[in-house]
Amino acid sequence: MKRILLSLFVGVGLLTSCDMDKAPYGSLDDSSALQSVNDYAGFRNGIYSNIRSFATGGYIYYSDIQSDQFLGLTIAGNRNGEFNNGLVTASSQAIGGVFESMYTRISNTNYFLNKAEAAIAIPDYFTGDEMVLMQRYIAEAKFARAYYYFWMMERFCQQYTPDKADTPALGLQLVTEFNPNGNSANYPGRSTMAETIKLIKDDLTEARTGLAQYEQIDNKGIKPMAPYINTYVVDALEARIALYLGDYATAISKAESVINSQVYTLANVDNYIDMWTNDESTELIFVPFVDSSESGGIDNTSYGYISYQDEKSADYIPTIDVLASYEDGDVRLGSFFTVWNLNFDGDSQPAYVFFKYPGNSALINGIDYRKNKPKPFRLSEQYLILAEAAAATGATDKANSALNTLRRNRIEGWEDVSYTGSALTQQIRNERAKELIGEGFRLNDLRRWGVAFQRNGEYPANTDIEQFIVSSSLSCKYTADDTRYTWPIPTDEMEINPQLAGQQNPGY
């Protein structure tokens, strides 16, 4: 990557260029690119395609592999070991690829928004019904941009604290206009955290307004497993952001909005596994559409941990602490983990492998195995947000109620227990670790809580799997304020953009 990637859709497809000097491709020019509502609808499909691909694969598993819950094995040559071994650098190809692809998505969204907002400002350009659709499409795009920027902020910026909010160059490079330009003197430097957060919040406010207007006319899209963004999806993201910011009052309000809507219900011990095998559940808030014909547009999230075809190979296995955290009757133990006989140069060793993404048979297309639909927002996360935020504000009863509700739907025969103080906080953290494992939250949670870690390499006595654990995976340690909790700005970006001089994250 040599610069922030600017790219364009053609219809529902995606064409990219690494050169900011290049003009739009083919028919996608200023005179003919986006004229009718149908043109914008086609581009909108591309925005959703970008969202769904971003909610699978390395975007999810890179940070979880980096955290405390998984041990690397020698069986696959320590693939993605730079994350697990604490050796991520600014020149990491994976980091560069993620950074580049996220700004590609943002650029695509900016192109759409710039065109759409200019078009709706033209008097009588669209009919009344067309204007309603255009406002909806713009709202969805604003949500997408906010979603991308927040995801990047969690990974490429230090943990937010109020005292850092206005410190120069701790936020992201903010781009809201599509303006391909080869002059590096015009590339943006990093903003403050406050400026980054303001853009995210402003986009979500506008997204809510546009979606709410549409839902007054047609609210059929408000349902579990909705393939399109609605106002409750906005609530869910705002709750997530508020928890990150330590804005507990907002986190409680937004999480309760989703929970109390009565639109979604938690999966229970009888049907929980269906959410992971068939991608179906009443607790799924947003599931971007994908079928077998389009499964090439999403990645194998499971492939970060296990072989996507046979049952003899795994890159990473859960630590014994992870397995021991699930008590008897917890449906998640059998849903997330299974025993495979792993092949180490002819030596077969039984080991628990991470099987949360076993593959939906309806998505198999050629050699695409173990692919599951993206699940970026689930009701259980909202209960955990509510519990943590409530505990932080001293609302002990509310926190315990949320925690016990979740546990009753995960653990057979669960009897409610009430906790207070630090014990309540720890129980909520434990539950978050068990519920959201492998969904891309863990590294950011540890950083947000200020927790140090070293992985436990012990394993059950009836296996010799310990000899195949990568030594650097086991010896890797993170301090509570470890700089590696934050990813570096890629070297290529630092070199091409003079505004980034002196703006690299600490430790890189």
C-alpha positions as CSV (number, residue, x, y, z in Angstrom):
1,M,0.0,0.0,0.0
2,K,1.4,3.4,-1.0
3,R,-1.4,5.7,0.1
4,I,-4.9,5.8,1.3
5,L,-6.7,3.7,-1.3
6,L,-9.4,5.4,-3.3
7,S,-11.7,3.1,-5.2
8,L,-15.0,3.1,-6.9
9,F,-17.9,0.7,-7.4
10,V,-19.3,-0.1,-10.8
11,G,-22.9,-1.2,-10.3
12,V,-22.6,-3.7,-7.4
13,G,-19.1,-4.7,-8.2
14,L,-15.9,-3.2,-6.8
15,L,-12.9,-1.8,-8.7
16,T,-9.9,-0.5,-6.8
17,S,-6.8,1.5,-7.6
18,C,-3.7,2.1,-5.5
19,D,-3.1,5.4,-7.3
20,M,-4.8,8.6,-6.1
21,D,-4.1,10.1,-9.5
22,K,-6.3,7.8,-11.4
23,A,-9.7,9.0,-12.5
24,P,-12.9,6.9,-12.1
25,Y,-13.2,3.9,-14.2
26,G,-15.3,3.4,-17.3
27,S,-18.9,4.6,-17.1
28,L,-18.4,5.7,-13.5
29,D,-17.6,9.3,-14.3
30,D,-19.1,12.5,-13.1
31,S,-21.4,12.8,-16.1
32,S,-23.0,9.4,-16.0
33,A,-22.1,7.5,-12.8
34,L,-25.1,8.0,-10.5
35,Q,-28.2,9.5,-12.0
36,S,-31.3,7.5,-11.3
37,V,-32.6,6.0,-8.0
38,N,-31.8,2.6,-9.5
39,D,-28.1,3.7,-10.0
40,Y,-27.9,4.6,-6.3
41,A,-29.7,1.3,-5.3
42,G,-27.0,-0.6,-7.2
43,F,-24.2,1.3,-5.5
44,R,-26.0,0.7,-2.2
45,N,-25.7,-3.1,-2.8
46,G,-22.0,-2.6,-3.0
47,I,-22.0,-0.8,0.3
48,Y,-23.7,-3.7,2.0
49,S,-21.3,-6.1,0.3
50,N,-18.4,-4.2,1.8
51,I,-20.1,-4.3,5.3
52,R,-20.6,-8.1,5.2
53,S,-17.0,-8.9,4.0
54,F,-15.7,-6.7,6.7
55,A,-17.6,-8.6,9.4
56,T,-15.8,-11.9,8.7
57,G,-12.3,-13.3,8.4
58,G,-9.2,-11.5,9.6
59,Y,-11.1,-8.4,10.6
60,I,-12.5,-10.6,13.3
61,Y,-9.9,-13.1,14.2
62,Y,-6.6,-11.1,14.0
63,S,-7.2,-9.3,17.3
64,D,-8.6,-12.3,19.1
65,I,-5.6,-14.4,18.1
66,Q,-3.5,-11.6,19.6
67,S,-5.3,-11.8,22.9
68,D,-5.1,-14.2,25.9
69,Q,-7.5,-16.9,24.8
70,F,-5.6,-18.9,22.2
71,L,-2.3,-20.8,21.9
72,G,-0.5,-21.2,18.7
73,L,0.5,-24.6,17.4
74,T,3.4,-25.7,15.2
75,I,1.2,-27.8,13.0
76,A,0.6,-25.0,10.4
77,G,3.9,-23.2,10.6
78,N,2.5,-20.6,13.1
79,R,0.3,-18.9,10.6
80,N,-0.6,-15.3,11.7
81,G,2.0,-15.8,14.5
82,E,2.9,-12.2,14.5
83,F,-0.4,-11.5,16.2
84,N,-0.3,-14.4,18.6
85,N,3.4,-13.9,19.5
86,G,3.1,-10.2,20.1
87,L,5.3,-9.3,17.2
88,V,3.1,-7.0,15.1
89,T,5.1,-4.2,13.4
90,A,4.3,-1.2,11.3
91,S,5.6,-3.2,8.3
92,S,3.2,-6.1,8.9
93,Q,1.5,-7.0,5.6
94,A,-1.7,-8.0,7.4
95,I,-1.9,-4.6,9.2
96,G,-1.2,-2.8,6.0
97,G,-3.9,-4.7,4.2
98,V,-6.5,-4.1,6.9
99,F,-5.7,-0.3,7.0
100,E,-5.8,0.0,3.3
101,S,-9.0,-2.0,2.9
102,M,-10.8,0.1,5.6
103,Y,-10.0,3.4,3.9
104,T,-11.1,1.8,0.6
105,R,-14.5,1.2,2.2
106,I,-14.6,4.7,3.5
107,S,-13.7,6.1,0.2
108,N,-16.4,4.1,-1.6
109,T,-18.9,5.4,1.0
110,N,-17.7,9.0,0.6
111,Y,-18.1,8.8,-3.2
112,F,-21.7,7.6,-2.8
113,L,-22.5,10.2,-0.1
114,N,-21.0,13.1,-2.0
115,K,-23.1,12.2,-5.1
116,A,-26.3,11.4,-3.3
117,E,-26.3,14.5,-1.1
118,A,-25.7,16.7,-4.1
119,A,-28.4,15.0,-6.1
120,I,-31.2,15.4,-3.4
121,A,-30.3,19.1,-3.1
122,I,-31.5,19.6,-6.7
123,P,-35.1,20.8,-6.7
124,D,-37.6,18.3,-8.2
125,Y,-34.8,15.9,-9.3
126,F,-36.5,13.0,-7.5
127,T,-40.1,12.3,-6.9
128,G,-41.5,12.2,-3.3
129,D,-41.2,8.4,-3.2
130,E,-37.8,8.4,-4.7
131,M,-36.6,11.0,-2.1
132,V,-37.7,8.7,0.7
133,L,-35.5,5.9,-0.8
134,M,-32.6,8.2,-1.3
135,Q,-32.8,9.4,2.3
136,R,-32.7,5.8,3.5
137,Y,-29.7,5.0,1.3
138,I,-27.8,8.0,2.6
139,A,-28.7,7.0,6.2
140,E,-27.3,3.5,5.6
141,A,-24.1,4.9,4.1
142,K,-23.7,7.3,7.1
143,F,-24.0,4.3,9.4
144,A,-21.4,2.4,7.4
145,R,-18.9,5.2,7.6
146,A,-19.4,5.6,11.3
147,Y,-19.0,1.8,11.7
148,Y,-15.8,1.7,9.8
149,Y,-14.2,4.7,11.6
150,F,-15.1,3.3,15.0
151,W,-13.7,-0.1,14.2
152,M,-10.5,1.6,13.1
153,M,-10.4,3.8,16.2
154,E,-10.5,0.8,18.5
155,R,-7.5,-0.8,16.8
156,F,-5.4,2.1,15.4
157,C,-5.9,4.6,18.2
158,Q,-4.9,4.5,21.9
159,Q,-7.7,3.7,24.4
160,Y,-9.8,6.8,24.7
161,T,-9.8,8.7,28.0
162,P,-11.2,12.3,28.5
163,D,-7.8,13.7,29.2
164,K,-6.5,12.5,25.8
165,A,-9.6,13.7,23.8
166,D,-8.1,16.9,22.5
167,T,-4.4,15.8,22.3
168,P,-3.3,16.4,18.7
169,A,-2.8,13.4,16.3
170,L,-4.2,10.6,18.5
171,G,-7.3,10.1,16.3
172,L,-7.7,8.9,12.8
173,Q,-7.1,10.5,9.4
174,L,-10.6,11.8,8.7
175,V,-11.8,11.8,5.1
176,T,-15.4,12.7,4.2
177,E,-15.0,14.0,0.6
178,F,-14.2,11.9,-2.4
179,N,-11.3,13.8,-3.9
180,P,-8.7,11.7,-5.7
181,N,-5.5,13.7,-5.5
182,G,-1.9,12.7,-6.3
183,N,-0.4,15.6,-4.3
184,S,0.7,14.1,-1.0
185,A,0.9,17.6,0.5
186,N,-2.9,17.4,0.6
187,Y,-3.2,14.1,2.4
188,P,-4.7,14.4,5.9
189,G,-2.8,13.9,9.1
190,R,-4.3,12.4,12.2
191,S,-7.1,14.2,14.0
192,T,-7.8,14.3,17.7
193,M,-9.8,11.6,19.3
194,A,-12.6,14.1,20.0
195,E,-12.7,15.0,16.3
196,T,-12.9,11.3,15.3
197,I,-15.6,10.6,17.8
198,K,-17.6,13.7,16.7
199,L,-17.6,12.5,13.1
200,I,-18.8,9.0,14.2
201,K,-21.5,10.4,16.4
202,D,-22.7,12.9,13.8
203,D,-22.9,10.2,11.1
204,L,-24.9,8.0,13.5
205,T,-27.3,10.9,14.4
206,E,-28.0,11.5,10.7
207,A,-28.3,7.8,10.1
208,R,-30.9,7.5,12.8
209,T,-32.9,10.4,11.4
210,G,-33.0,9.1,7.9
211,L,-33.8,5.6,9.0
212,A,-36.5,6.7,11.4
213,Q,-38.2,8.7,8.6
214,Y,-38.2,5.7,6.4
215,E,-39.5,3.4,9.2
216,Q,-42.5,5.7,9.7
217,I,-43.6,4.6,6.2
218,D,-42.3,1.0,6.2
219,N,-41.1,-0.7,9.3
220,K,-41.1,-4.3,8.0
221,G,-37.3,-4.2,8.1
222,I,-37.3,-4.1,11.9
223,K,-37.0,-7.8,12.7
224,P,-34.4,-10.3,13.9
225,M,-31.8,-11.2,11.3
226,A,-32.6,-8.0,9.4
227,P,-30.5,-7.9,6.1
228,Y,-30.6,-4.1,6.1
229,I,-29.7,-1.5,8.7
230,N,-32.5,-0.1,10.9
231,T,-32.7,2.2,13.9
232,Y,-32.1,-0.6,16.4
233,V,-28.8,-1.5,14.6
234,V,-27.9,2.2,15.1
235,D,-28.8,1.8,18.8
236,A,-26.6,-1.3,19.1
237,L,-23.6,0.4,17.6
238,E,-24.1,3.5,19.8
239,A,-24.3,1.3,22.9
240,R,-21.0,-0.3,21.9
241,I,-19.3,3.1,21.3
242,A,-20.7,4.5,24.6
243,L,-19.2,1.6,26.6
244,Y,-15.8,2.2,24.9
245,L,-16.0,5.9,25.8
246,G,-17.0,5.3,29.4
247,D,-20.3,7.1,28.7
248,Y,-22.2,4.6,30.9
249,A,-25.5,6.5,30.9
250,T,-25.7,6.4,27.1
251,A,-24.6,2.8,27.0
252,I,-27.4,1.8,29.4
253,S,-30.0,3.9,27.4
254,K,-29.1,2.5,24.0
255,A,-28.7,-1.1,25.2
256,E,-32.1,-0.9,26.9
257,S,-33.6,0.5,23.8
258,V,-32.7,-2.7,21.9
259,I,-33.5,-5.1,24.8
260,N,-36.8,-3.5,25.6
261,S,-37.9,-3.3,22.0
262,Q,-39.3,-6.8,22.2
263,V,-38.2,-7.3,18.7
264,Y,-35.3,-9.6,19.7
265,T,-35.1,-12.5,22.2
266,L,-32.1,-14.3,23.4
267,A,-31.4,-17.8,22.1
268,N,-31.7,-20.4,24.8
269,V,-30.0,-23.7,25.7
270,D,-32.3,-25.6,23.2
271,N,-31.6,-23.5,20.1
272,Y,-28.4,-21.6,20.8
273,I,-26.3,-23.8,18.5
274,D,-28.6,-23.0,15.5
275,M,-27.2,-19.5,15.6
276,W,-23.8,-20.8,14.7
277,T,-24.6,-23.8,12.5
278,N,-27.5,-22.3,10.5
279,D,-27.0,-18.6,11.1
280,E,-30.5,-18.3,12.4
281,S,-31.6,-16.8,15.7
282,T,-34.1,-14.3,17.2
283,E,-31.1,-12.6,18.9
284,L,-29.4,-11.7,15.7
285,I,-30.0,-7.9,15.2
286,F,-28.3,-7.5,11.8
287,V,-27.2,-10.2,9.3
288,P,-26.2,-8.9,5.9
289,F,-27.6,-11.0,3.2
290,V,-25.4,-13.8,1.7
291,D,-26.3,-17.0,0.0
292,S,-24.2,-19.8,-1.8
293,S,-23.9,-17.7,-5.0
294,E,-22.4,-14.9,-3.0
295,S,-20.4,-16.8,-0.4
296,G,-17.2,-15.8,-2.2
297,G,-17.7,-12.3,-0.9
298,I,-17.2,-13.4,2.7
299,D,-14.2,-15.0,4.4
300,N,-13.9,-18.1,6.5
301,T,-13.7,-16.7,10.0
302,S,-13.0,-20.2,11.3
303,Y,-9.9,-20.4,9.1
304,G,-8.0,-18.3,11.5
305,Y,-8.1,-21.2,14.0
306,I,-8.7,-24.5,12.2
307,S,-8.5,-26.1,8.8
308,Y,-11.4,-25.2,6.6
309,Q,-11.6,-28.7,5.0
310,D,-10.3,-31.6,7.1
311,E,-10.4,-32.2,10.9
312,K,-6.7,-32.9,11.3
313,S,-5.2,-29.4,11.4
314,A,-5.5,-26.4,13.6
315,D,-3.4,-23.2,13.9
316,Y,-4.7,-22.2,17.4
317,I,-6.4,-24.0,20.3
318,P,-8.2,-22.5,23.3
319,T,-6.2,-22.2,26.5
320,I,-7.2,-24.5,29.4
321,D,-8.4,-21.4,31.2
322,V,-10.9,-20.7,28.5
323,L,-12.2,-24.3,28.6
324,A,-12.4,-24.3,32.4
325,S,-14.4,-21.1,32.4
326,Y,-17.6,-22.8,31.1
327,E,-19.4,-24.7,33.9
328,D,-21.5,-27.8,33.6
329,G,-24.7,-27.3,31.6
330,D,-23.3,-24.3,29.6
331,V,-24.5,-24.7,26.0
332,R,-21.6,-22.7,24.8
333,L,-19.0,-25.3,25.7
334,G,-20.3,-27.8,23.2
335,S,-21.3,-25.1,20.7
336,F,-17.8,-23.4,20.5
337,F,-15.4,-26.3,21.1
338,T,-15.0,-29.8,19.9
339,V,-12.2,-32.4,20.0
340,W,-10.2,-33.2,16.9
341,N,-7.3,-35.6,16.5
342,L,-4.6,-33.3,15.1
343,N,-1.9,-34.6,12.9
344,F,1.7,-33.6,13.8
345,D,4.0,-35.3,11.3
346,G,2.1,-38.6,11.6
347,D,1.6,-38.2,15.3
348,S,-2.1,-37.9,16.2
349,Q,-2.9,-35.8,19.2
350,P,-6.4,-35.0,20.6
351,A,-7.1,-31.4,21.3
352,Y,-10.0,-29.1,21.8
353,V,-10.4,-26.8,18.8
354,F,-12.4,-23.6,18.4
355,F,-15.5,-24.5,16.4
356,K,-17.8,-21.5,16.8
357,Y,-17.9,-21.1,13.0
358,P,-18.4,-24.6,11.8
359,G,-19.8,-23.5,8.4
360,N,-23.4,-23.2,7.2
361,S,-24.1,-26.0,4.7
362,A,-26.4,-23.5,2.8
363,L,-23.3,-21.4,1.9
364,I,-21.1,-24.2,0.5
365,N,-20.1,-23.2,-3.1
366,G,-17.3,-25.2,-4.6
367,I,-14.4,-25.3,-2.1
368,D,-15.9,-22.7,0.2
369,Y,-16.3,-24.7,3.5
370,R,-16.9,-23.5,7.0
371,K,-18.3,-20.2,6.0
372,N,-20.9,-18.6,8.2
373,K,-22.9,-15.4,7.7
374,P,-21.6,-12.3,9.5
375,K,-23.2,-11.5,12.8
376,P,-21.9,-8.0,13.7
377,F,-24.6,-7.2,16.3
378,R,-26.2,-9.7,18.7
379,L,-28.6,-9.2,21.6
380,S,-26.3,-10.9,24.1
381,E,-23.7,-8.1,23.6
382,Q,-26.4,-5.6,24.5
383,Y,-27.1,-7.4,27.8
384,L,-23.4,-7.5,28.5
385,I,-23.1,-3.7,27.7
386,L,-26.0,-3.0,30.0
387,A,-24.5,-5.2,32.8
388,E,-21.1,-3.5,32.6
389,A,-22.4,0.0,32.4
390,A,-24.9,-0.5,35.1
391,A,-22.2,-2.0,37.5
392,A,-19.9,0.9,36.7
393,T,-22.6,3.4,37.8
394,G,-23.6,1.5,41.0
395,A,-26.9,0.2,39.5
396,T,-26.2,-3.2,41.0
397,D,-29.7,-4.6,40.7
398,K,-29.9,-3.7,37.0
399,A,-26.4,-5.2,36.4
400,N,-27.3,-8.5,38.1
401,S,-30.6,-8.7,36.3
402,A,-28.9,-8.4,32.9
403,L,-26.2,-10.9,33.8
404,N,-28.6,-13.5,35.2
405,T,-30.9,-13.1,32.2
406,L,-28.1,-14.0,29.9
407,R,-26.9,-16.9,32.0
408,R,-30.4,-18.4,32.3
409,N,-30.4,-18.6,28.5
410,R,-26.9,-20.2,28.3
411,I,-26.6,-22.5,31.3
412,E,-29.1,-25.3,31.9
413,G,-30.6,-25.1,35.4
414,W,-29.1,-21.7,36.1
415,E,-30.2,-20.3,39.5
416,D,-29.8,-16.5,39.8
417,V,-26.9,-15.2,41.9
418,S,-26.4,-11.6,42.9
419,Y,-22.9,-10.0,43.2
420,T,-21.7,-6.7,44.4
421,G,-18.6,-4.5,44.0
422,S,-15.5,-6.0,42.3
423,A,-17.0,-9.5,42.3
424,L,-19.8,-8.2,40.1
425,T,-17.4,-6.5,37.8
426,Q,-15.3,-9.7,37.4
427,Q,-18.4,-11.9,36.8
428,I,-19.5,-9.6,34.0
429,R,-16.0,-9.6,32.5
430,N,-15.9,-13.4,32.7
431,E,-19.3,-13.7,31.0
432,R,-18.3,-11.3,28.2
433,A,-15.2,-13.5,27.6
434,K,-17.3,-16.6,27.4
435,E,-20.0,-15.2,25.3
436,L,-18.1,-13.1,22.8
437,I,-15.0,-15.3,22.3
438,G,-13.8,-15.3,18.7
439,E,-16.0,-12.3,17.7
440,G,-13.3,-9.7,17.7
441,F,-13.9,-8.0,21.1
442,R,-11.3,-9.5,23.4
443,L,-8.2,-7.5,22.7
444,N,-10.1,-4.2,23.0
445,D,-11.8,-5.4,26.2
446,L,-8.5,-6.2,27.9
447,R,-7.1,-2.8,26.9
448,R,-10.2,-1.0,28.0
449,W,-10.1,-2.7,31.4
450,G,-6.3,-2.2,31.7
451,V,-5.6,-6.0,32.2
452,A,-2.3,-7.7,31.8
453,F,-2.0,-11.3,30.6
454,Q,0.2,-14.3,29.9
455,R,-1.4,-17.4,28.4
456,N,-1.6,-20.7,30.4
457,G,0.0,-23.5,28.5
458,E,-1.2,-26.3,30.7
459,Y,-3.4,-28.9,29.1
460,P,-5.3,-32.0,30.2
461,A,-3.0,-34.9,31.4
462,N,-4.3,-37.3,28.7
463,T,-2.7,-35.5,25.8
464,D,0.8,-34.5,24.8
465,I,-0.4,-31.4,22.9
466,E,1.8,-29.2,25.0
467,Q,4.9,-30.2,23.1
468,F,3.4,-28.7,19.9
469,I,2.6,-25.3,21.4
470,V,4.7,-22.5,19.9
471,S,7.0,-21.4,22.6
472,S,6.7,-17.7,21.7
473,S,2.9,-18.0,21.9
474,L,3.3,-19.3,25.4
475,S,5.9,-16.9,26.6
476,C,4.2,-13.8,25.2
477,K,3.2,-11.3,27.9
478,Y,1.2,-8.1,27.9
479,T,1.3,-5.5,30.6
480,A,-1.8,-3.6,31.6
481,D,-0.8,-0.6,29.5
482,D,1.0,-2.5,26.8
483,T,1.6,-0.4,23.6
484,R,0.8,-3.5,21.5
485,Y,-2.8,-3.3,22.5
486,T,-2.9,-0.6,19.8
487,W,-2.0,-1.4,16.2
488,P,0.6,0.7,14.3
489,I,-0.1,3.0,11.4
490,P,1.4,1.0,8.5
491,T,4.9,2.0,7.4
492,D,3.9,2.6,3.8
493,E,1.3,5.1,4.9
494,M,3.8,6.8,7.1
495,E,6.3,7.1,4.3
496,I,3.9,8.4,1.6
497,N,2.1,11.0,3.8
498,P,4.2,13.8,5.1
499,Q,1.5,14.9,7.5
500,L,1.9,11.7,9.5
501,A,5.5,12.6,10.5
502,G,5.8,12.1,14.3
503,Q,2.2,10.7,14.5
504,Q,3.0,7.0,14.8
505,N,1.5,5.1,17.8
506,P,3.9,4.7,20.7
507,G,6.1,1.6,20.6
508,Y,6.4,1.4,16.8
